[in-house]
Amino acid sequence: MKIVINDITYEVVKNEKDAIDEELLKEKITDYFDSFDYIFGDWAYGKVRLKGFNDKKNKGYKLINDYRNIDKYLKDNCAYGCRYFILKKIEKK
């Protein structure tokens, strides 16, 4: 599945427990996330929280935002069994 937000095409990598609300994401994902390779979102208390992650090849790469640590982020920073999603940027118009 693909989603276009702010002229950027994302591939849905994971959509755990049907976490994606496409209309809400179009409101929440701002140009701040343009530099990230991945967007992780989780639901807590009825609100979606977003975080950007990068591959090592990205010039904005920092260890704290390393995509390989996304499972650790999920375990340490998200509620157990929460709804979450991962989007991968595949094309910018």
N, C-alpha and C positions, 0 to 999 in steps of 0.2 A: 504494500500500500504506500502511496506517495501523497504528500501534503505540500501545498505551495503557500508560503507565508512571507509577506514582504518581498516578493519576487525571488525568493529562494526556495528551491525544491528540496524537500527532506524525504528520506526513506524511513518508514517506521521499522525500527529494529526490534522493538519490544513494546507490547501494549498489554501489560499485566492487568487483568481484571477489568478490561475495557476502560482504561484510564484516560484515553484521548477524547477531549471535547474540542473539536476543530475550531468552532466559532470562538470559544474562550481563548484558545491559543493565539488566534489571530489578533486578539486584543492585548494579550499579555507578552507575546514575544516581540521585543523592540529591537532597534538596530544595535543595541548593546550585544546581542547574541550573534551578530553577523560574523564575528571573527572566530567563533567556535566551530569545531567540526561536528560536535554532538551537543544535543540539548537533552538533559535528563529532567523529568518532571515527576513529582510525587504529590499525592493528596494527603493533607493533614487538616483536620478540623474543618472540612468542607472547602478548603482553598488549595489551589495548586501552587507548589513551590518549584522554581526553575533553577537549574545550575548548568553552566557550560563546561564542556570537556574538550580536550584536543588530543590529536595524535602527536607523536614526537616530531613529525615532519613540519608541523605548523610553527611559523615564526613566533607566535605568541605562546608557545608551549611553556608550561610551568609544571613542576612535579605535582603540585596540589590539584591541578586540573588534568592530570594524565588519565586518558580514557581507560587505561588498564586498571585503574583504581576505582572504577565505577561500582564494582561489587562491594568493595570495602566501604565506599560512601553510603551505599544502600543499607548495609548492615549497621554502620555506626551512626548514621544521621537520620534514618527514616524509621517510622513505626513498623514493627514486625507485621508482615502480611499486608502492607499498604498497597494501594493501587499506584502503579507507576508506569512511565513510558520512557523510551529512548528514541530520539530522532537523529538521523545522520544526514548532514548536509551533502547533497550530491550535485547540485547545480545552482549557480547564481546567474540571473538574467542581467 
